């Protein structure tokens, strides 16, 4: 098997080779090129290639599916940015800001169909199971996005509610990448499901860690301003945990979020999180879901040496500083 970086370089190279129509259709496909050229960690297609390779098929067999899953991921980011009215993504204008909202929506729809075409480019004997996995995942991602939107207006959200949201919105896609890669690799249904669980639990840990980094990370290594979730009033794992932990402090937290966005709001809320021990409890949650991911991995039929790259993959994601 290759290293994680080698798989990532392979994906990046193949994305750069993708060709889309121009001419009269330039207005439709230019936003797609722009979206895919933004870079990123490419963790989802990397996991797909790793799983296929580990279970006995060269990653070339899974390449189209891996690209399709990355295109799907970028489609979700594009539409999320429209719904959230976000102006910046990965340090540059979002698609709907660079072009316009209608073009962003239509180009996103096109990306979804292209993603489906790419993922379906597998052997006929696994086509149905691969596409069922892809479609089930897509529905879960949409459900997660709806839950996330609902949270914006809901006063009381439990940590269980939040975990269910990120299980759908973040975990399901990473889980599908592990499962689809494994299916292409020729595994049993049981092993494919275990790889799905590995991806889901890793995705949950990844998102909680991301929430933690946004408040307690180092701006120099995190790659964006610390406290953006607080300033945007986003209901993160830290926020919902704090509301559950102490009734009196919960009221203080709600009052703190009425402070105008800026350093004072960030510092006030960060101190409340620290007072409640949320900084430490979030780390424990990351470790908990990481252990569930590794438990699923360890229960597969993979040899110990092949399991090691997946352990490194999870460690790279969850132990990251950016």
N, C-alpha and C positions, 0 to 999 in steps of 0.2 A: 504493500500500500504506500501511497505517497504521503507527504506531510500535509497538514492543514493548509499551509501557505501555498503549496503546489496546486492543491485543488482550487483554491481561491484564484490564483493566477490563471488557471485554465478557464474558469468561468468568466473572468474579466476579459480574457482574450476573445472568447467566443461571443460575448456580448458586443464587443467592438466590431465583430465581423457581421453582426446582424444587418440585413439590408431591408429598407422599407421604401415603398413607392414615393416618388417626388412629383414634380410637374404639377398637374391640376389637383393632385391629392396632397400636396405639400402641407396645406393647412391642417390636415388630419394627422399626418405622420410626424411632422416636426415636433409636436409636444411629446410624442412617444420617444423619439430619439433623445430629446432633452431630459426626460424623466429617467431613462435608463443610463444616461451618461453621468448622472450625479454621483456615481460611486456607491460606497457603503461597504458593509462588512461581508456581504454575499453569504451570510451564514446558512441560509436556507438551501440554496443550490449546493453548497459545499457538503452539507449533511446528506443530501440526496446522493451525490457521487460517492461519498464515503460508505454509505450503507450498501449501495450496489456493489462496490468494490470488495467490501468486507465479506459479503455473502456469496462471492464467487463469480461475479460478472465484471469485466473491465468497465471503468466508469464511462467509456464511450457509449455503452448501451443505454446509459441513463442520462446522457448529456442533454437531449432535447427536452426530456421531462424536467430536468433540473433548471434549464433555462425558462421553461414554462412556469415553474413555481416562482422563480425570481420575477418574471414579468407580472404574474398575479400579485405578488407582494407590492410591487411598485404601482400597480393599478389601485390597490387599496390605499396606499399613501396619497396618491393623486386625488382620489375621491374624498378621503378624510380631510385633506387640506381645503377642499372646496367647502365641505360641511362645517369645518372649524373656522373657516375664513383665515387660515394661517397664511402669512406672507413670506415666511422664510422656511426653507427645507434644505438641510445640509449646507448651510452657509450661502445660499443663493435664492433668488425669488422662486416661489412655488409656481407650478405650471399655470394655474389660473391667474396669477399676477403677471407673469411674463407674457402670456397670450390673452385669453379671456375665459370667463367661466364656462360658456357654452362649448368652446373648443376643448377645454379641459374635460368636461363631462363626456363628450363624444369620443375623444381620444382614449379616455379611460375605458369606455365601453369596448372600444376596439382592442385595447390591451387584454381585456378579459377574454375575448374570443380567441385572440392569438395565443394566449396562455393555454386555453383549453385545447387548441390544435396541437400545440407542442407537447403537452402532457399525454395526449392520446397517441403519440408516435411511439408505441410500444408493441411488443409481440401480441398477436391476437389472443393467445391463451391467457394473458393476464389483463387484457384491455378492459374488460368489464370491472374487475376488482380495482384496477388503478383509477378508472374514471369515477367509480362509486366513492372511492376514498377522496378524490379531488373534490367532487361535488358536495359530499358530506362536510368536508373541511370548509368549503366556501360558505355554505349556509351557516356554519358555526361562527365564522369570522363576521358575517353580517349581523348575526344575533348579538355577538359581542359588541359590535359598534353601536347597535341600538341600546343595549344596556348601558354603555358608556354615555350615550347621549341622554338617557333617562336620568342617570346619576346627577346630571347638571342641575336638575330642578328638584331632586329628592333631598329632603333634610336628613333622613336617617338611612344610612347605608351600613350594613354589617361587613366585617372582614370576609365572611363567607360569600356575601353578594359580590364583593370586589374580586375575590379569587375566582368565582364562577365567570365573571366578566373577562378577566385576563386569560382564563383557561380557554375561552372561546376566541377572543380577539388575537391573542399572541400565541398561546400554547397549541391550538389546533393546527395552525399552519406549520409550525416546526414539527409537530407530530406527524403530519401528513408527509413531510419531506423524508423523515426517517422511514415511514412505512412504505411509501412509494419506491424509494430507493431499494429497500429490502425486497419488495416484491419483484422488482426488475432483476435483483440478484438471484432470484429463484428460491426464496425461503418458504418455509411452511407458514400457514396462516397464523399460527401461534407466535412464531418469531416476529412476524410482521407487526402484530399487535403490541408486542413488547417494545419494538422500536418506536411505535407510535407513542406509547406511554413514556418512553425515554424522552422523546421530543417535547411532549406536552409538559411534563414536569420541569424540564430544563427551561422551557419557555416561561413558565410561571416564575421560577427563580430569577430568570433574566429580567423580567418586568419589575419585580420587587426591588431587585438590585438597581435598576434604572431609576426607580422612584427614590431610593436611598441616595444615589449619587447626585441627583438633582438638588438635594438639600445639603448633604454632608460631603460631597465630593470636592475635588480640587479643580477649579475652573481651568487651570493650565493644562490638565490632562483629560478632563471630561469633554472638552471640545465645545462647550457652550456655557453661557452664564449660569452660575449657581443660583437657585431660587426661582427659576422661571415657572415651575409648577405652582409655587406659592403665589407669585405675582399674577399668574393667570387664573388663580382660584380653582386649580384642578384638584379633584378628589382622588388622591393617591392612596397607596397602602398606608403610608404614614398618617395621612389625614383621618382615614376611617378607623385606624387603630387607636388614634388619640381620642376620637369621639367615644369609642367604646370603653376606654380605660378609666375615665373619671368624670362624673357628672358635672362637678364644679368647673373643672378645667375645660370641659367640652364647651361650656358657655363662654369661657375666656377665649377659647380658640375661635369660636364664631365671631366674637367681637374683634379679635385681632385681624380676621379676614376683611373687616370693614375699613381697616387702615388703607389709605391709598397705596397703590402698587409702588414699590421702591425698596430701598435698603432697610427702612424702619420696619416695614411689614415683614420682610424676610427674617431679620434678626429677632423680632418679637416672636414669631411663630416657631423659628428654629429653637429658641430658648424653651418654649413650651414643650416641644417635642423632646428635648433633652431632659426636662424636668420629669416628664412622664415615662422616661426610659424607652421611648419609641426608637431611638437610634439603635439601641441594643436588640430590641424585640424584632425589628425588621431584619437585622443580620441573622437572628435565629430562624426567622421564616425562610430566608434565602437558603440557609443550611438544611432546613427541613425538606424543602422541595428538591434541593440538589440531591439529598440522600435518597429520595423516592425515585429520582431519575436514574441514579446509579444502581439502585435495587432492580429496576426494570432491565437495565443493561446487563447486569450480572446474571439475570435469569435466562438470557438468550443462549443459544447454542454456539455462539462465537467463542473462539479460543481466547485465552487470556491476552495474548499479544495483540489480537485484533480489537479486543475491547479497549485496549490502552489508548488508542487514538480518539475514541469517543469520550473517554475520561478527560483527555486533554482538551477536547472540543468544549466540553461542559465547563471545565476549569477556566478556559480562555474566555468564555462568555460571562460566566458568573463571577469570576475573580477579577474582572476587568476594572480599569480605572477610567475608562471612557467608553 
